[in-house]
Amino acid sequence: MRITVSGPPGSGTTSLSKQLSEKLSFEIISAGEVFRSLAAERGLSLIEFGSLCESDPSVDRLIDERQKERGEAGDDIIVEGRLAGHMIDNADLRIWIAASVECRTQRISERENIDFEASKAETIVREESEAERYRKYYGIEINDLSIYDLVINSEKWGREELAFVVNTAIENIKI
């Protein structure tokens, strides 16, 4: 089984993916972790690294190609990332995790230990940058959720409850 988990920054895609991985013993492939580690390796903030990706499409494409290659070849795998639902053509279940910008900003500011307002401004800039790159590189409108089998608002439930909803979907899926 191949599951994709997508959503905007701070929505809880990584938390849900980890919870599902623990419960199902599935491998996780995370674009966000790759993105953050590449930014850190280069000594850049996420905004700065996003700007680099805008000027050098090969960085973004490399992340996306590796994720697609590994995700489509693997079995019992969770592919987590903003474009995962679009990139993994043979996914059995595509999930989008939603949350308001205020909720997501609070999570990001706590996780990265930065000021709420600074986090909100950075999150908005990052999302706009990503949306433009996805449109430009792949013709993807990231806010079009029509490709997803399941859209869940993570403000309503914690990661265990979200995993329960997804697990129920998995148990009842018709492949």
Chimera marker file (.cmm) of the C-alpha trace (Angstrom):
<marker_set name="trace">
<marker id="1" x="0.000" y="0.000" z="0.000" r="1" g="1" b="0" radius="0.5"/>
<marker id="2" x="1.142" y="3.527" z="-0.803" r="1" g="1" b="0" radius="0.5"/>
<marker id="3" x="-0.289" y="6.447" z="1.173" r="1" g="1" b="0" radius="0.5"/>
<marker id="4" x="0.435" y="10.106" z="0.493" r="1" g="1" b="0" radius="0.5"/>
<marker id="5" x="0.016" y="12.743" z="3.195" r="1" g="1" b="0" radius="0.5"/>
<marker id="6" x="0.035" y="16.358" z="2.025" r="1" g="1" b="0" radius="0.5"/>
<marker id="7" x="-0.858" y="19.722" z="3.505" r="1" g="1" b="0" radius="0.5"/>
<marker id="8" x="0.501" y="23.205" z="4.124" r="1" g="1" b="0" radius="0.5"/>
<marker id="9" x="3.353" y="23.945" z="6.571" r="1" g="1" b="0" radius="0.5"/>
<marker id="10" x="2.336" y="23.291" z="10.179" r="1" g="1" b="0" radius="0.5"/>
<marker id="11" x="-0.816" y="21.341" z="9.324" r="1" g="1" b="0" radius="0.5"/>
<marker id="12" x="0.445" y="18.139" z="10.941" r="1" g="1" b="0" radius="0.5"/>
<marker id="13" x="1.485" y="16.017" z="7.960" r="1" g="1" b="0" radius="0.5"/>
<marker id="14" x="4.724" y="14.917" z="9.620" r="1" g="1" b="0" radius="0.5"/>
<marker id="15" x="3.016" y="14.106" z="12.935" r="1" g="1" b="0" radius="0.5"/>
<marker id="16" x="0.311" y="12.078" z="11.202" r="1" g="1" b="0" radius="0.5"/>
<marker id="17" x="2.846" y="10.288" z="8.998" r="1" g="1" b="0" radius="0.5"/>
<marker id="18" x="4.936" y="9.316" z="12.032" r="1" g="1" b="0" radius="0.5"/>
<marker id="19" x="1.866" y="8.098" z="13.920" r="1" g="1" b="0" radius="0.5"/>
<marker id="20" x="0.739" y="6.002" z="10.940" r="1" g="1" b="0" radius="0.5"/>
<marker id="21" x="4.253" y="4.673" z="10.408" r="1" g="1" b="0" radius="0.5"/>
<marker id="22" x="4.434" y="3.508" z="14.028" r="1" g="1" b="0" radius="0.5"/>
<marker id="23" x="1.001" y="1.895" z="13.893" r="1" g="1" b="0" radius="0.5"/>
<marker id="24" x="1.350" y="0.270" z="10.450" r="1" g="1" b="0" radius="0.5"/>
<marker id="25" x="5.143" y="-0.291" z="10.372" r="1" g="1" b="0" radius="0.5"/>
<marker id="26" x="5.340" y="1.627" z="7.081" r="1" g="1" b="0" radius="0.5"/>
<marker id="27" x="8.419" y="3.519" z="5.882" r="1" g="1" b="0" radius="0.5"/>
<marker id="28" x="8.121" y="7.315" z="5.603" r="1" g="1" b="0" radius="0.5"/>
<marker id="29" x="9.573" y="9.378" z="2.797" r="1" g="1" b="0" radius="0.5"/>
<marker id="30" x="9.352" y="13.063" z="3.805" r="1" g="1" b="0" radius="0.5"/>
<marker id="31" x="9.992" y="15.904" z="1.360" r="1" g="1" b="0" radius="0.5"/>
<marker id="32" x="9.864" y="18.442" z="4.191" r="1" g="1" b="0" radius="0.5"/>
<marker id="33" x="12.667" y="16.781" z="6.109" r="1" g="1" b="0" radius="0.5"/>
<marker id="34" x="14.773" y="16.640" z="2.957" r="1" g="1" b="0" radius="0.5"/>
<marker id="35" x="13.985" y="20.325" z="2.267" r="1" g="1" b="0" radius="0.5"/>
<marker id="36" x="14.843" y="21.388" z="5.847" r="1" g="1" b="0" radius="0.5"/>
<marker id="37" x="18.042" y="19.344" z="5.937" r="1" g="1" b="0" radius="0.5"/>
<marker id="38" x="19.239" y="20.773" z="2.614" r="1" g="1" b="0" radius="0.5"/>
<marker id="39" x="18.510" y="24.305" z="3.885" r="1" g="1" b="0" radius="0.5"/>
<marker id="40" x="20.439" y="23.605" z="7.098" r="1" g="1" b="0" radius="0.5"/>
<marker id="41" x="23.347" y="22.032" z="5.194" r="1" g="1" b="0" radius="0.5"/>
<marker id="42" x="23.647" y="25.252" z="3.213" r="1" g="1" b="0" radius="0.5"/>
<marker id="43" x="23.216" y="27.440" z="6.301" r="1" g="1" b="0" radius="0.5"/>
<marker id="44" x="20.001" y="28.965" z="4.932" r="1" g="1" b="0" radius="0.5"/>
<marker id="45" x="16.633" y="29.721" z="6.505" r="1" g="1" b="0" radius="0.5"/>
<marker id="46" x="13.582" y="28.092" z="4.933" r="1" g="1" b="0" radius="0.5"/>
<marker id="47" x="12.742" y="31.416" z="3.254" r="1" g="1" b="0" radius="0.5"/>
<marker id="48" x="16.284" y="31.768" z="1.885" r="1" g="1" b="0" radius="0.5"/>
<marker id="49" x="16.327" y="28.168" z="0.709" r="1" g="1" b="0" radius="0.5"/>
<marker id="50" x="12.904" y="28.667" z="-0.906" r="1" g="1" b="0" radius="0.5"/>
<marker id="51" x="14.347" y="31.661" z="-2.768" r="1" g="1" b="0" radius="0.5"/>
<marker id="52" x="17.246" y="29.493" z="-3.924" r="1" g="1" b="0" radius="0.5"/>
<marker id="53" x="14.744" y="26.934" z="-5.191" r="1" g="1" b="0" radius="0.5"/>
<marker id="54" x="12.955" y="29.710" z="-7.108" r="1" g="1" b="0" radius="0.5"/>
<marker id="55" x="16.191" y="30.708" z="-8.830" r="1" g="1" b="0" radius="0.5"/>
<marker id="56" x="17.537" y="27.165" z="-9.218" r="1" g="1" b="0" radius="0.5"/>
<marker id="57" x="14.718" y="24.773" z="-10.133" r="1" g="1" b="0" radius="0.5"/>
<marker id="58" x="17.108" y="21.821" z="-10.106" r="1" g="1" b="0" radius="0.5"/>
<marker id="59" x="17.058" y="21.780" z="-6.271" r="1" g="1" b="0" radius="0.5"/>
<marker id="60" x="13.257" y="21.474" z="-6.076" r="1" g="1" b="0" radius="0.5"/>
<marker id="61" x="13.106" y="19.001" z="-8.918" r="1" g="1" b="0" radius="0.5"/>
<marker id="62" x="15.785" y="16.836" z="-7.318" r="1" g="1" b="0" radius="0.5"/>
<marker id="63" x="13.758" y="16.590" z="-4.090" r="1" g="1" b="0" radius="0.5"/>
<marker id="64" x="10.557" y="15.853" z="-6.022" r="1" g="1" b="0" radius="0.5"/>
<marker id="65" x="12.152" y="13.297" z="-8.360" r="1" g="1" b="0" radius="0.5"/>
<marker id="66" x="13.759" y="11.370" z="-5.515" r="1" g="1" b="0" radius="0.5"/>
<marker id="67" x="10.537" y="11.328" z="-3.542" r="1" g="1" b="0" radius="0.5"/>
<marker id="68" x="8.543" y="10.179" z="-6.601" r="1" g="1" b="0" radius="0.5"/>
<marker id="69" x="11.054" y="7.479" z="-7.513" r="1" g="1" b="0" radius="0.5"/>
<marker id="70" x="11.227" y="6.015" z="-4.013" r="1" g="1" b="0" radius="0.5"/>
<marker id="71" x="7.504" y="6.400" z="-3.340" r="1" g="1" b="0" radius="0.5"/>
<marker id="72" x="6.333" y="4.696" z="-6.497" r="1" g="1" b="0" radius="0.5"/>
<marker id="73" x="8.800" y="1.815" z="-6.127" r="1" g="1" b="0" radius="0.5"/>
<marker id="74" x="8.106" y="1.133" z="-2.462" r="1" g="1" b="0" radius="0.5"/>
<marker id="75" x="5.483" y="-0.988" z="-0.781" r="1" g="1" b="0" radius="0.5"/>
<marker id="76" x="3.888" y="-0.240" z="2.578" r="1" g="1" b="0" radius="0.5"/>
<marker id="77" x="5.101" y="3.323" z="2.388" r="1" g="1" b="0" radius="0.5"/>
<marker id="78" x="3.922" y="6.773" z="3.444" r="1" g="1" b="0" radius="0.5"/>
<marker id="79" x="5.048" y="9.613" z="1.218" r="1" g="1" b="0" radius="0.5"/>
<marker id="80" x="4.740" y="12.903" z="3.076" r="1" g="1" b="0" radius="0.5"/>
<marker id="81" x="5.050" y="16.296" z="1.427" r="1" g="1" b="0" radius="0.5"/>
<marker id="82" x="3.159" y="19.123" z="-0.174" r="1" g="1" b="0" radius="0.5"/>
<marker id="83" x="3.282" y="17.535" z="-3.649" r="1" g="1" b="0" radius="0.5"/>
<marker id="84" x="3.171" y="13.872" z="-2.623" r="1" g="1" b="0" radius="0.5"/>
<marker id="85" x="-0.457" y="13.442" z="-3.696" r="1" g="1" b="0" radius="0.5"/>
<marker id="86" x="0.390" y="14.814" z="-7.117" r="1" g="1" b="0" radius="0.5"/>
<marker id="87" x="3.705" y="13.008" z="-7.527" r="1" g="1" b="0" radius="0.5"/>
<marker id="88" x="2.900" y="9.422" z="-6.577" r="1" g="1" b="0" radius="0.5"/>
<marker id="89" x="0.844" y="8.208" z="-9.522" r="1" g="1" b="0" radius="0.5"/>
<marker id="90" x="0.227" y="4.756" z="-8.042" r="1" g="1" b="0" radius="0.5"/>
<marker id="91" x="-0.899" y="5.934" z="-4.574" r="1" g="1" b="0" radius="0.5"/>
<marker id="92" x="-3.677" y="3.886" z="-2.993" r="1" g="1" b="0" radius="0.5"/>
<marker id="93" x="-4.816" y="6.670" z="-0.653" r="1" g="1" b="0" radius="0.5"/>
<marker id="94" x="-4.179" y="10.416" z="-0.998" r="1" g="1" b="0" radius="0.5"/>
<marker id="95" x="-4.698" y="12.496" z="2.159" r="1" g="1" b="0" radius="0.5"/>
<marker id="96" x="-4.700" y="16.294" z="2.597" r="1" g="1" b="0" radius="0.5"/>
<marker id="97" x="-4.349" y="17.717" z="6.117" r="1" g="1" b="0" radius="0.5"/>
<marker id="98" x="-5.813" y="21.206" z="6.540" r="1" g="1" b="0" radius="0.5"/>
<marker id="99" x="-5.643" y="23.815" z="9.324" r="1" g="1" b="0" radius="0.5"/>
<marker id="100" x="-6.042" y="27.591" z="9.528" r="1" g="1" b="0" radius="0.5"/>
<marker id="101" x="-2.983" y="29.776" z="9.084" r="1" g="1" b="0" radius="0.5"/>
<marker id="102" x="-3.309" y="30.882" z="12.729" r="1" g="1" b="0" radius="0.5"/>
<marker id="103" x="-3.246" y="27.320" z="14.021" r="1" g="1" b="0" radius="0.5"/>
<marker id="104" x="-0.395" y="26.338" z="11.730" r="1" g="1" b="0" radius="0.5"/>
<marker id="105" x="1.577" y="29.463" z="12.643" r="1" g="1" b="0" radius="0.5"/>
<marker id="106" x="1.202" y="28.674" z="16.351" r="1" g="1" b="0" radius="0.5"/>
<marker id="107" x="2.531" y="25.167" z="15.787" r="1" g="1" b="0" radius="0.5"/>
<marker id="108" x="5.455" y="26.386" z="13.672" r="1" g="1" b="0" radius="0.5"/>
<marker id="109" x="6.397" y="29.177" z="16.094" r="1" g="1" b="0" radius="0.5"/>
<marker id="110" x="6.430" y="26.702" z="19.002" r="1" g="1" b="0" radius="0.5"/>
<marker id="111" x="8.326" y="24.035" z="17.042" r="1" g="1" b="0" radius="0.5"/>
<marker id="112" x="10.973" y="26.441" z="15.772" r="1" g="1" b="0" radius="0.5"/>
<marker id="113" x="10.963" y="28.685" z="18.864" r="1" g="1" b="0" radius="0.5"/>
<marker id="114" x="10.265" y="31.890" z="16.939" r="1" g="1" b="0" radius="0.5"/>
<marker id="115" x="7.869" y="34.796" z="17.439" r="1" g="1" b="0" radius="0.5"/>
<marker id="116" x="4.269" y="34.161" z="16.316" r="1" g="1" b="0" radius="0.5"/>
<marker id="117" x="4.065" y="37.220" z="14.037" r="1" g="1" b="0" radius="0.5"/>
<marker id="118" x="7.453" y="36.473" z="12.467" r="1" g="1" b="0" radius="0.5"/>
<marker id="119" x="6.390" y="32.870" z="11.993" r="1" g="1" b="0" radius="0.5"/>
<marker id="120" x="3.104" y="33.922" z="10.394" r="1" g="1" b="0" radius="0.5"/>
<marker id="121" x="4.835" y="36.287" z="7.961" r="1" g="1" b="0" radius="0.5"/>
<marker id="122" x="7.430" y="33.614" z="7.077" r="1" g="1" b="0" radius="0.5"/>
<marker id="123" x="4.727" y="30.956" z="6.638" r="1" g="1" b="0" radius="0.5"/>
<marker id="124" x="2.704" y="33.141" z="4.270" r="1" g="1" b="0" radius="0.5"/>
<marker id="125" x="5.772" y="34.052" z="2.194" r="1" g="1" b="0" radius="0.5"/>
<marker id="126" x="6.863" y="30.402" z="2.098" r="1" g="1" b="0" radius="0.5"/>
<marker id="127" x="3.422" y="29.211" z="0.971" r="1" g="1" b="0" radius="0.5"/>
<marker id="128" x="3.230" y="31.851" z="-1.756" r="1" g="1" b="0" radius="0.5"/>
<marker id="129" x="6.714" y="30.926" z="-2.962" r="1" g="1" b="0" radius="0.5"/>
<marker id="130" x="5.883" y="27.227" z="-3.027" r="1" g="1" b="0" radius="0.5"/>
<marker id="131" x="2.544" y="27.757" z="-4.796" r="1" g="1" b="0" radius="0.5"/>
<marker id="132" x="4.276" y="29.785" z="-7.503" r="1" g="1" b="0" radius="0.5"/>
<marker id="133" x="7.008" y="27.174" z="-7.966" r="1" g="1" b="0" radius="0.5"/>
<marker id="134" x="4.490" y="24.315" z="-8.183" r="1" g="1" b="0" radius="0.5"/>
<marker id="135" x="2.460" y="26.236" z="-10.755" r="1" g="1" b="0" radius="0.5"/>
<marker id="136" x="5.557" y="27.164" z="-12.743" r="1" g="1" b="0" radius="0.5"/>
<marker id="137" x="7.357" y="23.793" z="-12.623" r="1" g="1" b="0" radius="0.5"/>
<marker id="138" x="4.452" y="21.363" z="-12.821" r="1" g="1" b="0" radius="0.5"/>
<marker id="139" x="1.255" y="23.277" z="-13.606" r="1" g="1" b="0" radius="0.5"/>
<marker id="140" x="-0.099" y="22.260" z="-10.172" r="1" g="1" b="0" radius="0.5"/>
<marker id="141" x="-2.589" y="24.458" z="-8.319" r="1" g="1" b="0" radius="0.5"/>
<marker id="142" x="-1.738" y="23.393" z="-4.776" r="1" g="1" b="0" radius="0.5"/>
<marker id="143" x="-5.068" y="24.582" z="-3.341" r="1" g="1" b="0" radius="0.5"/>
<marker id="144" x="-7.099" y="22.359" z="-5.701" r="1" g="1" b="0" radius="0.5"/>
<marker id="145" x="-7.924" y="19.462" z="-3.405" r="1" g="1" b="0" radius="0.5"/>
<marker id="146" x="-9.907" y="17.443" z="-5.959" r="1" g="1" b="0" radius="0.5"/>
<marker id="147" x="-7.198" y="14.753" z="-6.279" r="1" g="1" b="0" radius="0.5"/>
<marker id="148" x="-7.401" y="13.790" z="-2.593" r="1" g="1" b="0" radius="0.5"/>
<marker id="149" x="-9.411" y="10.843" z="-1.285" r="1" g="1" b="0" radius="0.5"/>
<marker id="150" x="-9.521" y="12.220" z="2.248" r="1" g="1" b="0" radius="0.5"/>
<marker id="151" x="-9.315" y="15.836" z="3.486" r="1" g="1" b="0" radius="0.5"/>
<marker id="152" x="-9.076" y="16.264" z="7.270" r="1" g="1" b="0" radius="0.5"/>
<marker id="153" x="-8.890" y="19.414" z="9.402" r="1" g="1" b="0" radius="0.5"/>
<marker id="154" x="-6.154" y="18.815" z="11.988" r="1" g="1" b="0" radius="0.5"/>
<marker id="155" x="-7.520" y="21.547" z="14.273" r="1" g="1" b="0" radius="0.5"/>
<marker id="156" x="-10.361" y="19.204" z="15.205" r="1" g="1" b="0" radius="0.5"/>
<marker id="157" x="-8.287" y="16.213" z="16.370" r="1" g="1" b="0" radius="0.5"/>
<marker id="158" x="-4.880" y="15.269" z="17.727" r="1" g="1" b="0" radius="0.5"/>
<marker id="159" x="-2.475" y="13.000" z="15.881" r="1" g="1" b="0" radius="0.5"/>
<marker id="160" x="-3.865" y="9.793" z="17.423" r="1" g="1" b="0" radius="0.5"/>
<marker id="161" x="-7.422" y="10.718" z="16.447" r="1" g="1" b="0" radius="0.5"/>
<marker id="162" x="-6.298" y="11.686" z="12.929" r="1" g="1" b="0" radius="0.5"/>
<marker id="163" x="-4.499" y="8.351" z="12.631" r="1" g="1" b="0" radius="0.5"/>
<marker id="164" x="-7.683" y="6.596" z="13.767" r="1" g="1" b="0" radius="0.5"/>
<marker id="165" x="-9.688" y="8.307" z="10.997" r="1" g="1" b="0" radius="0.5"/>
<marker id="166" x="-7.056" y="7.407" z="8.404" r="1" g="1" b="0" radius="0.5"/>
<marker id="167" x="-6.739" y="3.847" z="9.699" r="1" g="1" b="0" radius="0.5"/>
<marker id="168" x="-10.513" y="3.444" z="9.374" r="1" g="1" b="0" radius="0.5"/>
<marker id="169" x="-10.230" y="4.634" z="5.768" r="1" g="1" b="0" radius="0.5"/>
<marker id="170" x="-7.384" y="2.170" z="5.121" r="1" g="1" b="0" radius="0.5"/>
<marker id="171" x="-9.333" y="-0.741" z="6.598" r="1" g="1" b="0" radius="0.5"/>
<marker id="172" x="-12.301" y="0.050" z="4.339" r="1" g="1" b="0" radius="0.5"/>
<marker id="173" x="-10.528" y="1.055" z="1.150" r="1" g="1" b="0" radius="0.5"/>
<marker id="174" x="-11.354" y="-0.669" z="-2.116" r="1" g="1" b="0" radius="0.5"/>
<marker id="175" x="-8.130" y="-1.084" z="-4.084" r="1" g="1" b="0" radius="0.5"/>
<link id1="1" id2="2" r="1" g="1" b="0" radius="0.2"/>
<link id1="2" id2="3" r="1" g="1" b="0" radius="0.2"/>
<link id1="3" id2="4" r="1" g="1" b="0" radius="0.2"/>
<link id1="4" id2="5" r="1" g="1" b="0" radius="0.2"/>
<link id1="5" id2="6" r="1" g="1" b="0" radius="0.2"/>
<link id1="6" id2="7" r="1" g="1" b="0" radius="0.2"/>
<link id1="7" id2="8" r="1" g="1" b="0" radius="0.2"/>
<link id1="8" id2="9" r="1" g="1" b="0" radius="0.2"/>
<link id1="9" id2="10" r="1" g="1" b="0" radius="0.2"/>
<link id1="10" id2="11" r="1" g="1" b="0" radius="0.2"/>
<link id1="11" id2="12" r="1" g="1" b="0" radius="0.2"/>
<link id1="12" id2="13" r="1" g="1" b="0" radius="0.2"/>
<link id1="13" id2="14" r="1" g="1" b="0" radius="0.2"/>
<link id1="14" id2="15" r="1" g="1" b="0" radius="0.2"/>
<link id1="15" id2="16" r="1" g="1" b="0" radius="0.2"/>
<link id1="16" id2="17" r="1" g="1" b="0" radius="0.2"/>
<link id1="17" id2="18" r="1" g="1" b="0" radius="0.2"/>
<link id1="18" id2="19" r="1" g="1" b="0" radius="0.2"/>
<link id1="19" id2="20" r="1" g="1" b="0" radius="0.2"/>
<link id1="20" id2="21" r="1" g="1" b="0" radius="0.2"/>
<link id1="21" id2="22" r="1" g="1" b="0" radius="0.2"/>
<link id1="22" id2="23" r="1" g="1" b="0" radius="0.2"/>
<link id1="23" id2="24" r="1" g="1" b="0" radius="0.2"/>
<link id1="24" id2="25" r="1" g="1" b="0" radius="0.2"/>
<link id1="25" id2="26" r="1" g="1" b="0" radius="0.2"/>
<link id1="26" id2="27" r="1" g="1" b="0" radius="0.2"/>
<link id1="27" id2="28" r="1" g="1" b="0" radius="0.2"/>
<link id1="28" id2="29" r="1" g="1" b="0" radius="0.2"/>
<link id1="29" id2="30" r="1" g="1" b="0" radius="0.2"/>
<link id1="30" id2="31" r="1" g="1" b="0" radius="0.2"/>
<link id1="31" id2="32" r="1" g="1" b="0" radius="0.2"/>
<link id1="32" id2="33" r="1" g="1" b="0" radius="0.2"/>
<link id1="33" id2="34" r="1" g="1" b="0" radius="0.2"/>
<link id1="34" id2="35" r="1" g="1" b="0" radius="0.2"/>
<link id1="35" id2="36" r="1" g="1" b="0" radius="0.2"/>
<link id1="36" id2="37" r="1" g="1" b="0" radius="0.2"/>
<link id1="37" id2="38" r="1" g="1" b="0" radius="0.2"/>
<link id1="38" id2="39" r="1" g="1" b="0" radius="0.2"/>
<link id1="39" id2="40" r="1" g="1" b="0" radius="0.2"/>
<link id1="40" id2="41" r="1" g="1" b="0" radius="0.2"/>
<link id1="41" id2="42" r="1" g="1" b="0" radius="0.2"/>
<link id1="42" id2="43" r="1" g="1" b="0" radius="0.2"/>
<link id1="43" id2="44" r="1" g="1" b="0" radius="0.2"/>
<link id1="44" id2="45" r="1" g="1" b="0" radius="0.2"/>
<link id1="45" id2="46" r="1" g="1" b="0" radius="0.2"/>
<link id1="46" id2="47" r="1" g="1" b="0" radius="0.2"/>
<link id1="47" id2="48" r="1" g="1" b="0" radius="0.2"/>
<link id1="48" id2="49" r="1" g="1" b="0" radius="0.2"/>
<link id1="49" id2="50" r="1" g="1" b="0" radius="0.2"/>
<link id1="50" id2="51" r="1" g="1" b="0" radius="0.2"/>
<link id1="51" id2="52" r="1" g="1" b="0" radius="0.2"/>
<link id1="52" id2="53" r="1" g="1" b="0" radius="0.2"/>
<link id1="53" id2="54" r="1" g="1" b="0" radius="0.2"/>
<link id1="54" id2="55" r="1" g="1" b="0" radius="0.2"/>
<link id1="55" id2="56" r="1" g="1" b="0" radius="0.2"/>
<link id1="56" id2="57" r="1" g="1" b="0" radius="0.2"/>
<link id1="57" id2="58" r="1" g="1" b="0" radius="0.2"/>
<link id1="58" id2="59" r="1" g="1" b="0" radius="0.2"/>
<link id1="59" id2="60" r="1" g="1" b="0" radius="0.2"/>
<link id1="60" id2="61" r="1" g="1" b="0" radius="0.2"/>
<link id1="61" id2="62" r="1" g="1" b="0" radius="0.2"/>
<link id1="62" id2="63" r="1" g="1" b="0" radius="0.2"/>
<link id1="63" id2="64" r="1" g="1" b="0" radius="0.2"/>
<link id1="64" id2="65" r="1" g="1" b="0" radius="0.2"/>
<link id1="65" id2="66" r="1" g="1" b="0" radius="0.2"/>
<link id1="66" id2="67" r="1" g="1" b="0" radius="0.2"/>
<link id1="67" id2="68" r="1" g="1" b="0" radius="0.2"/>
<link id1="68" id2="69" r="1" g="1" b="0" radius="0.2"/>
<link id1="69" id2="70" r="1" g="1" b="0" radius="0.2"/>
<link id1="70" id2="71" r="1" g="1" b="0" radius="0.2"/>
<link id1="71" id2="72" r="1" g="1" b="0" radius="0.2"/>
<link id1="72" id2="73" r="1" g="1" b="0" radius="0.2"/>
<link id1="73" id2="74" r="1" g="1" b="0" radius="0.2"/>
<link id1="74" id2="75" r="1" g="1" b="0" radius="0.2"/>
<link id1="75" id2="76" r="1" g="1" b="0" radius="0.2"/>
<link id1="76" id2="77" r="1" g="1" b="0" radius="0.2"/>
<link id1="77" id2="78" r="1" g="1" b="0" radius="0.2"/>
<link id1="78" id2="79" r="1" g="1" b="0" radius="0.2"/>
<link id1="79" id2="80" r="1" g="1" b="0" radius="0.2"/>
<link id1="80" id2="81" r="1" g="1" b="0" radius="0.2"/>
<link id1="81" id2="82" r="1" g="1" b="0" radius="0.2"/>
<link id1="82" id2="83" r="1" g="1" b="0" radius="0.2"/>
<link id1="83" id2="84" r="1" g="1" b="0" radius="0.2"/>
<link id1="84" id2="85" r="1" g="1" b="0" radius="0.2"/>
<link id1="85" id2="86" r="1" g="1" b="0" radius="0.2"/>
<link id1="86" id2="87" r="1" g="1" b="0" radius="0.2"/>
<link id1="87" id2="88" r="1" g="1" b="0" radius="0.2"/>
<link id1="88" id2="89" r="1" g="1" b="0" radius="0.2"/>
<link id1="89" id2="90" r="1" g="1" b="0" radius="0.2"/>
<link id1="90" id2="91" r="1" g="1" b="0" radius="0.2"/>
<link id1="91" id2="92" r="1" g="1" b="0" radius="0.2"/>
<link id1="92" id2="93" r="1" g="1" b="0" radius="0.2"/>
<link id1="93" id2="94" r="1" g="1" b="0" radius="0.2"/>
<link id1="94" id2="95" r="1" g="1" b="0" radius="0.2"/>
<link id1="95" id2="96" r="1" g="1" b="0" radius="0.2"/>
<link id1="96" id2="97" r="1" g="1" b="0" radius="0.2"/>
<link id1="97" id2="98" r="1" g="1" b="0" radius="0.2"/>
<link id1="98" id2="99" r="1" g="1" b="0" radius="0.2"/>
<link id1="99" id2="100" r="1" g="1" b="0" radius="0.2"/>
<link id1="100" id2="101" r="1" g="1" b="0" radius="0.2"/>
<link id1="101" id2="102" r="1" g="1" b="0" radius="0.2"/>
<link id1="102" id2="103" r="1" g="1" b="0" radius="0.2"/>
<link id1="103" id2="104" r="1" g="1" b="0" radius="0.2"/>
<link id1="104" id2="105" r="1" g="1" b="0" radius="0.2"/>
<link id1="105" id2="106" r="1" g="1" b="0" radius="0.2"/>
<link id1="106" id2="107" r="1" g="1" b="0" radius="0.2"/>
<link id1="107" id2="108" r="1" g="1" b="0" radius="0.2"/>
<link id1="108" id2="109" r="1" g="1" b="0" radius="0.2"/>
<link id1="109" id2="110" r="1" g="1" b="0" radius="0.2"/>
<link id1="110" id2="111" r="1" g="1" b="0" radius="0.2"/>
<link id1="111" id2="112" r="1" g="1" b="0" radius="0.2"/>
<link id1="112" id2="113" r="1" g="1" b="0" radius="0.2"/>
<link id1="113" id2="114" r="1" g="1" b="0" radius="0.2"/>
<link id1="114" id2="115" r="1" g="1" b="0" radius="0.2"/>
<link id1="115" id2="116" r="1" g="1" b="0" radius="0.2"/>
<link id1="116" id2="117" r="1" g="1" b="0" radius="0.2"/>
<link id1="117" id2="118" r="1" g="1" b="0" radius="0.2"/>
<link id1="118" id2="119" r="1" g="1" b="0" radius="0.2"/>
<link id1="119" id2="120" r="1" g="1" b="0" radius="0.2"/>
<link id1="120" id2="121" r="1" g="1" b="0" radius="0.2"/>
<link id1="121" id2="122" r="1" g="1" b="0" radius="0.2"/>
<link id1="122" id2="123" r="1" g="1" b="0" radius="0.2"/>
<link id1="123" id2="124" r="1" g="1" b="0" radius="0.2"/>
<link id1="124" id2="125" r="1" g="1" b="0" radius="0.2"/>
<link id1="125" id2="126" r="1" g="1" b="0" radius="0.2"/>
<link id1="126" id2="127" r="1" g="1" b="0" radius="0.2"/>
<link id1="127" id2="128" r="1" g="1" b="0" radius="0.2"/>
<link id1="128" id2="129" r="1" g="1" b="0" radius="0.2"/>
<link id1="129" id2="130" r="1" g="1" b="0" radius="0.2"/>
<link id1="130" id2="131" r="1" g="1" b="0" radius="0.2"/>
<link id1="131" id2="132" r="1" g="1" b="0" radius="0.2"/>
<link id1="132" id2="133" r="1" g="1" b="0" radius="0.2"/>
<link id1="133" id2="134" r="1" g="1" b="0" radius="0.2"/>
<link id1="134" id2="135" r="1" g="1" b="0" radius="0.2"/>
<link id1="135" id2="136" r="1" g="1" b="0" radius="0.2"/>
<link id1="136" id2="137" r="1" g="1" b="0" radius="0.2"/>
<link id1="137" id2="138" r="1" g="1" b="0" radius="0.2"/>
<link id1="138" id2="139" r="1" g="1" b="0" radius="0.2"/>
<link id1="139" id2="140" r="1" g="1" b="0" radius="0.2"/>
<link id1="140" id2="141" r="1" g="1" b="0" radius="0.2"/>
<link id1="141" id2="142" r="1" g="1" b="0" radius="0.2"/>
<link id1="142" id2="143" r="1" g="1" b="0" radius="0.2"/>
<link id1="143" id2="144" r="1" g="1" b="0" radius="0.2"/>
<link id1="144" id2="145" r="1" g="1" b="0" radius="0.2"/>
<link id1="145" id2="146" r="1" g="1" b="0" radius="0.2"/>
<link id1="146" id2="147" r="1" g="1" b="0" radius="0.2"/>
<link id1="147" id2="148" r="1" g="1" b="0" radius="0.2"/>
<link id1="148" id2="149" r="1" g="1" b="0" radius="0.2"/>
<link id1="149" id2="150" r="1" g="1" b="0" radius="0.2"/>
<link id1="150" id2="151" r="1" g="1" b="0" radius="0.2"/>
<link id1="151" id2="152" r="1" g="1" b="0" radius="0.2"/>
<link id1="152" id2="153" r="1" g="1" b="0" radius="0.2"/>
<link id1="153" id2="154" r="1" g="1" b="0" radius="0.2"/>
<link id1="154" id2="155" r="1" g="1" b="0" radius="0.2"/>
<link id1="155" id2="156" r="1" g="1" b="0" radius="0.2"/>
<link id1="156" id2="157" r="1" g="1" b="0" radius="0.2"/>
<link id1="157" id2="158" r="1" g="1" b="0" radius="0.2"/>
<link id1="158" id2="159" r="1" g="1" b="0" radius="0.2"/>
<link id1="159" id2="160" r="1" g="1" b="0" radius="0.2"/>
<link id1="160" id2="161" r="1" g="1" b="0" radius="0.2"/>
<link id1="161" id2="162" r="1" g="1" b="0" radius="0.2"/>
<link id1="162" id2="163" r="1" g="1" b="0" radius="0.2"/>
<link id1="163" id2="164" r="1" g="1" b="0" radius="0.2"/>
<link id1="164" id2="165" r="1" g="1" b="0" radius="0.2"/>
<link id1="165" id2="166" r="1" g="1" b="0" radius="0.2"/>
<link id1="166" id2="167" r="1" g="1" b="0" radius="0.2"/>
<link id1="167" id2="168" r="1" g="1" b="0" radius="0.2"/>
<link id1="168" id2="169" r="1" g="1" b="0" radius="0.2"/>
<link id1="169" id2="170" r="1" g="1" b="0" radius="0.2"/>
<link id1="170" id2="171" r="1" g="1" b="0" radius="0.2"/>
<link id1="171" id2="172" r="1" g="1" b="0" radius="0.2"/>
<link id1="172" id2="173" r="1" g="1" b="0" radius="0.2"/>
<link id1="173" id2="174" r="1" g="1" b="0" radius="0.2"/>
<link id1="174" id2="175" r="1" g="1" b="0" radius="0.2"/>
</marker_set>
